[in-house]
Structures are given as C-alpha cells and as structure tokens.
Amino acid sequence: MRKSSAVLLAAGVAVTVATTAGCGDSSEAADTPATVQVDLSSLDVGNLKTEPKVYGKVTSLEQARAVEAMRMANYIALPMEIDPAVIVAPPAMSGAVRLFTDFGSSVIKGRMKADPNRLNESIKGFIGGFVSTGQTSAKGHLSQELDNTVMLFDSEQEALAAADILATEEFGTSPDNIAVEIKQYPAARAHVNPGEAGMFHSWIAVGRYVIATYLYDNVMSTLKTHDSEKLATRAEKSISKISAGLKDYSPPRLDTLMDSDIDLDGMLGLALPTVGIDGAQRGIPGVYTRHGGLHISGSPESDAKLFEETGVDRISWQGDFVYRARDAQGAQQIAEEHGQVSKFFRRVESPKNLPNALCKEYIGPPSYAVKFYCSVSYGRYSAEVAASQLKDVHQRVSAQYSILAKSK
C-alpha cells in the first residue's frame, strides 16, 4: 500500500501530500503516487467551516445525557458479535438515529407501538440509550433483523421499574400479544403476536441498564410460520453478549454528568459539521472508539478488518466521517478503500486543486443512498464526505481537508 506523507508548509495555507495521480480522470485503476502541493487558499469550500473546533465540557444536562449514550456505545456488542451472520448495516431509515435521550425518539417509535408520551411520563431516572442494529441480508425478504436498544438509568431500581413499564405498555398495544419465556433469563419479559409472524420483543434490566431486544425474521413473516423458541434463543444471545460487554463500562450518575467532556482527543472538532444542511445526512453527531464507530459504519464487516489493519482508534461523525489511523499510510489506505468504485459506483472528477481526493457517484438502483462521495487523507487522518450534488461534495471534501490540514 502506498505511503502517504503530509507536511504543513506555511500557516495552514499550503501542504505537501503524496497522492494518486489521475484521481480526477475516469480510470478506475490506481496509478503511482505523485507528490503535489495543495494550496488551501485555492480550494473552493463555499461557506463551510475550515477550522477545527475545540469542544469543552457539556453545557446542558440534555447534551450530557447524549454524550453518555455515545460513551456507552463503545461497550455495546456489535450485531455481528452476537450473531456472525448479521453483517449488513440496517436500512437508512431505521439505522440513521442511534442514540437518544427521549422516548419520543425514532429509535423507540420505530420499534414500539407504545405511547411515547406515557413512557416519558412514567419512566424515571433515564439518562440515555443507544441502539445496536443490523441484518443478515440486504435483500429484505430474506433477512433477519437484530436490534438491541440499551438504556442507561441512574439506579438499578429505576432500570427494573423501566423494564417493567416498557414491557407492560408494549404488551398492552394488542390483545393478541402472547407472553413467552426466555429460558436463560426468566426475569426477562417477552412476547410475540400470532398476527405478526417473525416478530419478537423482550425487555430485561441488567444492573443500571435495560436491554430491549427486537427481532424480525422476514422469512418467517413471508411464510407465515411461527417459532418463538428459536427467536427467544436469539434474544438470549443478545442479552448475554451485551451484558458481558457492559461490565467494562462504569457510567457516571446523573448528578455528575455535567463534568463530562464532549469530545475525545479532539476528534469531533475535526469532523466537518454538515448535519442539517440538506437531507443527505441523518443522525446525531458523535465520536467513538473503533468498536463504537463500527455501530455507525455502512460496511461493518469490511470496516472491522480495515480498521484493525490500519490501527483506527477514533471515529467521529457530524454528517461526514473522520477516522484516526495508526499512521499516514493507514489513513491513505482507508481513503483509497472507501473511495473504490464498483458495480454501483463510478469515478467522478476530484475537486479543483485537490487531486488527492477520490470521488465517486452512486449509479445503482433508486434507494436512500446519497449520490456523491469523496474520500481524502491528511497525516494519520482519513475522511469521507457525502452530498446529493457534485458541487456540494467537492466543497465538503475541500473544507474537510482544510480542517485536517490545520489541526495540530
């Protein structure tokens, strides 16, 4: 793999990088690296920010709760750790929002029929939650969906009460719901519905956490077959794996949350904030360890191998991704692999004066996929941006590159 070097030359204005010659043409083959000088002042960044942002302590309890939900994600088992067959990222509409601090969140409303207002009124001590979600196949009618929503509470008693409220409220949404047992976890409350083949819900309190498991077997649903014991066994694996991972996490109490730092190693401040600019990105900004970052990866199986090989230890997202690799070579490898073209992606030109950016266009079947993507690296950092318009993605990758080049 090519070795990349990046040296800041003068007051954040010009940098020297090792790049792939010909990135802006239509060739899919990588040519030999060529050293080029990038003049930051010549890049078209539109009105986007080009300076790293320094975050301090949280400024509100709501923000503190969201930060703690992010931290918790770093200890929650990945779907493919629970079931090796669950290696496909969830559909965009169900996987965009992962962390939440309110039961009116799409995380809950998309997985439960219970009234979110009643949940907010009756459940006490809730700090924040995060959903681990994936599926076995990109073909919906063949897939098995595995969702585990982990919720953190201020005390074990409040977690116990919340698990009971969640289970009771959801069970009461249909007179056809039938309670079922999870043998390994008799304290768990679970149910199925004869009219919804393949669907399974369960809730259990484990210490200060509530683990809510939602399973949907599309094959069972299509064939109208019922196997609650099989689904309960899958839920057992979820509870076991997630409980084990959370043992390494020591969450603070509500009364100390305001001491929390927003960022990890300045990584969130290096991510270009584009959430809310258009409909290309959905979700809540966050910064994670390698493990936690795989929850929000679009290709968790291949990224797990790539991040291991390149030594990724931090991942941030504010609409666009930034990865911190072991070294410049690893960062360039991430940019190259994420920038590869394929059956559904074709190469498009790089931004003016930034030839080391690899850009591509999605040409596959209509979906929720964003149309344009660019990846680039600087030093030990790699970034990937997306936008619905080519001009926008060019400006975003140029601005993102500028932020990385100006970081210390």
C-alpha positions in Angstrom: 0.0 0.0 0.0 1.2 3.5 -0.8 3.0 5.5 1.8 1.4 9.0 2.4 3.1 12.0 3.9 1.6 15.3 4.7 3.5 18.3 5.9 2.1 21.7 6.8 4.2 24.3 5.0 3.0 27.7 5.8 0.4 29.0 8.3 -2.2 26.4 7.1 -2.1 27.7 3.5 -0.1 25.1 1.6 0.5 21.4 2.3 2.5 18.8 0.5 0.8 15.4 0.1 1.5 12.1 -1.6 -1.5 11.4 -3.8 -2.7 9.1 -6.6 -2.0 10.6 -10.0 -5.0 10.7 -12.2 -7.7 10.6 -9.5 -9.7 13.2 -11.4 -10.0 11.1 -14.6 -12.3 8.2 -15.3 -9.8 5.5 -14.8 -10.6 3.0 -12.1 -7.0 1.8 -11.8 -4.7 3.4 -9.2 -1.6 5.0 -10.7 1.7 5.6 -8.9 1.8 8.2 -6.2 2.8 11.7 -7.2 3.7 14.4 -4.7 1.6 17.6 -5.3 1.3 20.8 -3.4 -2.1 21.8 -2.1 -2.8 25.4 -1.6 -5.6 25.6 0.9 -6.5 29.1 -0.1 -7.2 27.9 -3.6 -9.8 25.3 -2.6 -13.5 26.0 -3.1 -15.1 25.5 0.3 -18.2 27.6 -0.3 -19.4 28.9 3.1 -18.3 25.8 5.0 -16.2 25.9 8.2 -12.5 25.2 7.6 -11.1 25.4 11.1 -11.0 22.7 13.8 -13.4 23.3 16.7 -12.4 22.9 20.3 -15.1 21.5 22.5 -15.0 21.8 26.2 -17.4 20.5 28.9 -21.0 19.8 28.2 -23.2 22.9 28.6 -26.6 21.3 29.4 -27.9 18.2 31.0 -29.5 17.1 27.8 -26.2 17.3 26.0 -24.5 15.5 28.8 -27.0 12.6 28.6 -26.4 12.3 24.8 -22.6 12.3 25.4 -23.0 9.5 27.9 -25.1 7.5 25.4 -22.2 7.8 23.0 -19.7 6.6 25.5 -21.9 3.6 26.3 -22.0 2.6 22.7 -18.3 1.8 22.9 -19.1 -1.1 25.1 -22.2 -2.4 23.4 -21.8 -5.7 21.5 -22.0 -5.3 17.7 -24.7 -7.3 15.9 -22.1 -9.4 14.2 -20.5 -10.2 17.6 -23.9 -11.5 18.8 -24.7 -13.4 15.5 -21.8 -13.7 13.0 -24.5 -13.8 10.2 -25.6 -10.2 11.0 -23.0 -8.4 8.9 -25.2 -6.0 6.9 -25.8 -2.4 8.0 -29.5 -1.6 8.6 -31.6 0.3 6.1 -31.0 4.0 6.2 -34.4 4.9 7.6 -34.0 2.5 10.6 -30.3 3.0 11.3 -29.7 6.7 11.0 -30.5 7.7 14.6 -28.7 5.5 17.1 -28.5 7.5 20.4 -31.5 9.1 22.2 -32.5 10.8 25.4 -36.2 10.8 25.0 -38.8 8.1 24.4 -40.3 10.2 21.6 -37.1 9.4 19.5 -37.4 7.5 16.3 -35.4 4.8 17.9 -38.3 3.9 20.2 -41.2 4.9 17.9 -39.8 2.8 15.1 -39.6 -0.3 17.3 -42.5 0.1 19.7 -46.2 0.9 19.4 -46.5 2.1 23.0 -47.4 5.8 23.5 -44.0 7.7 23.9 -45.7 10.4 26.0 -46.8 7.8 28.5 -43.3 6.3 28.6 -41.7 9.7 29.2 -44.2 10.5 32.0 -43.9 7.2 33.8 -40.2 6.2 33.4 -37.8 7.9 35.9 -34.1 8.2 36.0 -33.4 7.7 32.3 -30.0 9.0 31.2 -29.7 7.9 27.6 -29.9 5.0 25.1 -28.2 3.6 22.1 -29.4 1.0 19.5 -27.2 -1.7 18.1 -28.8 -2.8 14.8 -28.1 -4.9 11.7 -29.4 -7.5 9.4 -28.3 -10.7 7.7 -29.0 -9.7 4.1 -29.5 -6.6 2.1 -32.5 -8.4 0.5 -35.3 -7.5 2.9 -37.5 -10.6 2.3 -34.5 -12.9 3.1 -33.1 -11.0 6.1 -33.2 -11.5 9.8 -33.2 -8.2 11.7 -31.4 -7.9 15.0 -32.0 -4.7 17.2 -30.8 -4.2 20.7 -31.6 -1.0 22.4 -29.6 -0.4 25.6 -30.8 2.2 28.0 -28.9 3.6 31.0 -30.6 4.7 34.2 -29.4 6.4 37.3 -30.1 3.4 39.6 -30.8 -0.3 39.4 -34.2 0.2 40.9 -35.1 2.7 38.2 -33.9 0.3 35.5 -36.0 -2.5 36.9 -39.1 -0.3 37.0 -38.4 0.9 33.5 -38.1 -2.6 32.1 -41.5 -3.5 33.6 -43.1 -0.3 32.3 -41.8 -0.7 28.8 -42.8 -4.4 28.6 -46.3 -3.7 30.1 -47.0 -0.7 27.8 -46.0 -2.5 24.7 -47.8 -5.8 25.6 -51.0 -3.8 26.0 -50.9 -2.4 22.5 -52.6 -5.5 21.1 -55.0 -8.1 22.7 -53.3 -10.7 20.6 -49.9 -10.4 22.2 -48.7 -13.6 23.9 -46.1 -13.7 26.7 -43.2 -16.1 26.1 -40.3 -17.2 28.2 -36.5 -16.7 27.6 -35.2 -19.7 29.5 -31.8 -18.5 30.3 -33.3 -15.2 31.6 -36.5 -15.9 33.5 -36.6 -12.3 34.7 -37.0 -11.0 31.1 -40.4 -10.1 29.8 -41.0 -11.1 26.2 -43.9 -11.5 23.8 -44.9 -12.5 20.3 -48.0 -11.9 18.2 -49.7 -14.6 16.1 -50.7 -11.9 13.6 -47.1 -10.7 13.2 -45.1 -13.8 12.3 -41.3 -13.5 12.8 -41.5 -10.6 15.3 -40.2 -10.8 18.9 -39.9 -8.2 21.7 -38.2 -8.6 25.0 -37.0 -6.4 27.9 -34.7 -7.1 30.8 -33.0 -5.0 33.5 -29.3 -5.8 34.0 -27.8 -3.6 36.7 -28.5 0.0 35.7 -29.3 -0.9 32.1 -32.4 -2.1 30.3 -31.8 -4.2 27.2 -34.7 -4.1 24.8 -34.4 -6.7 22.0 -36.4 -6.5 18.9 -36.2 -9.3 16.3 -37.8 -9.6 13.0 -37.4 -12.7 10.8 -38.5 -11.8 7.3 -38.5 -15.4 6.2 -40.9 -16.4 9.0 -43.0 -13.4 8.1 -43.2 -14.2 4.4 -44.0 -17.9 5.1 -46.4 -17.1 8.0 -44.5 -19.5 10.2 -44.0 -19.2 14.0 -41.1 -20.3 16.1 -41.0 -18.3 19.3 -38.4 -20.7 20.8 -36.0 -20.0 18.0 -36.5 -16.3 18.4 -36.1 -16.5 22.1 -32.7 -18.3 21.7 -31.6 -15.3 19.5 -32.7 -12.9 22.3 -30.7 -15.0 24.8 -27.5 -14.5 22.8 -28.2 -10.7 22.6 -28.7 -10.4 26.3 -25.6 -12.5 27.1 -23.2 -10.7 24.8 -24.4 -7.2 25.6 -24.4 -7.8 29.4 -20.8 -9.1 29.2 -19.6 -6.0 27.3 -21.3 -3.5 29.6 -19.4 -5.0 32.6 -16.3 -3.0 31.4 -18.3 0.3 31.4 -18.5 2.4 34.5 -21.2 5.1 33.8 -21.5 8.2 36.0 -24.6 9.2 37.9 -26.9 11.9 36.8 -25.6 14.3 39.4 -22.0 14.1 37.9 -22.9 14.2 34.2 -22.1 17.9 33.9 -18.4 17.1 34.4 -18.3 15.2 31.1 -16.1 16.3 28.2 -17.9 16.4 24.8 -15.0 15.3 22.6 -12.5 12.5 22.6 -9.0 13.6 21.6 -10.4 16.5 19.6 -11.8 14.2 17.0 -15.3 15.6 17.0 -13.8 19.0 16.4 -12.1 17.7 13.2 -15.3 16.5 11.6 -17.0 18.9 9.2 -20.4 19.7 10.6 -22.9 19.2 7.8 -25.8 17.6 9.6 -28.9 19.7 8.9 -27.5 21.4 5.8 -29.5 19.1 3.5 -31.2 15.7 3.5 -28.0 13.9 2.7 -27.2 13.1 6.3 -29.4 11.9 9.1 -28.4 11.2 12.7 -26.8 12.7 15.7 -23.1 13.9 15.7 -20.8 11.7 17.8 -17.3 10.5 18.5 -16.4 6.9 19.2 -13.7 4.3 19.7 -13.0 1.8 16.9 -15.6 -0.5 18.4 -18.3 2.1 18.9 -17.7 3.5 15.5 -18.4 0.2 13.8 -22.0 0.6 15.0 -22.5 3.5 12.6 -20.4 2.0 9.7 -22.2 1.3 6.4 -20.0 -1.7 5.9 -19.3 -3.1 9.4 -17.7 -6.4 8.3 -15.2 -5.0 5.9 -14.5 -1.9 8.0 -13.8 -4.1 11.1 -10.9 -5.7 9.1 -9.8 -2.4 7.6 -9.7 -0.6 10.9 -7.8 -3.4 12.5 -5.2 -3.4 9.7 -4.8 0.4 9.8 -4.9 0.8 13.5 -8.0 3.0 13.7 -8.7 4.1 17.3 -11.2 7.0 16.9 -14.1 7.7 14.6 -16.2 10.9 14.5 -19.2 11.9 12.6 -21.0 15.2 12.1 -22.6 14.3 8.8 -19.2 13.2 7.4 -16.7 10.7 8.8 -13.2 11.3 10.2 -11.0 8.3 11.1 -7.8 8.4 13.1 -5.4 5.7 11.9 -2.1 4.4 13.3 -0.1 6.5 10.8 -0.3 8.3 7.4 0.0 5.1 5.4 -3.1 3.6 7.2 -5.1 6.8 6.7 -4.4 6.8 3.0 -5.3 3.1 2.8 -8.7 3.9 4.4 -9.3 6.8 1.9 -8.4 4.5 -1.0 -10.5 1.6 0.0 -13.5 3.8 0.9 -13.0 5.6 -2.4 -13.1 2.5 -4.6 -15.5 2.2 -7.4 -17.6 -0.8 -8.1 -20.7 -2.1 -9.9 -22.9 0.7 -8.5 -20.2 3.4 -8.2 -18.4 5.2 -10.9 -15.4 7.5 -10.7 -16.1 11.3 -11.0 -13.6 14.2 -11.0 -11.9 15.4 -7.9 -12.3 18.9 -6.7 -10.3 21.6 -8.3 -6.8 21.9 -6.7 -7.4 18.8 -4.5 -6.4 15.9 -6.8 -5.7 13.5 -3.9 -9.4 13.3 -3.2 -11.1 10.2 -4.6 -14.7 10.9 -5.6 -17.4 8.6 -6.9 -21.1 8.7 -7.9 -23.8 6.2 -6.9 -25.4 4.7 -10.1 -27.3 1.8 -8.5 -31.0 1.2 -8.1 -33.0 4.1 -6.6 -32.7 4.0 -2.8 -32.0 6.2 0.2 -28.3 6.2 -0.8 -26.6 9.6 -1.2 -25.5 10.2 -4.8 -21.9 11.6 -4.4 -19.0 10.6 -2.1 -15.4 11.7 -1.7 -12.6 10.4 0.5 -9.3 12.0 1.3 -6.5 11.7 3.9 -4.1 14.0 5.6 -1.4 12.7 8.0 -2.9 10.0 10.1 -6.5 11.2 9.5 -8.8 10.0 6.8 -12.2 11.5 5.9 -15.3 10.6 3.9 -17.9 13.1 2.9 -21.2 12.8 1.0 -23.7 15.1 -0.7 -26.6 15.0 -3.1 -24.8 17.3 -5.6 -21.3 17.1 -7.1 -20.5 20.7 -6.3 -21.6 20.2 -2.7 -19.5 17.1 -2.2 -16.5 18.9 -3.8 -16.8 21.8 -1.4 -17.3 19.5 1.6 -14.2 17.4 1.0 -12.2 20.6 0.3 -13.4 22.1 3.6 -12.8 18.8 5.5 -9.3 18.6 4.1 -8.6 22.1 5.2 -9.8 21.3 8.7 -7.5 18.3 8.9 -4.5 20.3 7.4 -5.0 23.0 10.1 -5.2 20.6 13.0 -2.3 20.3 15.5 
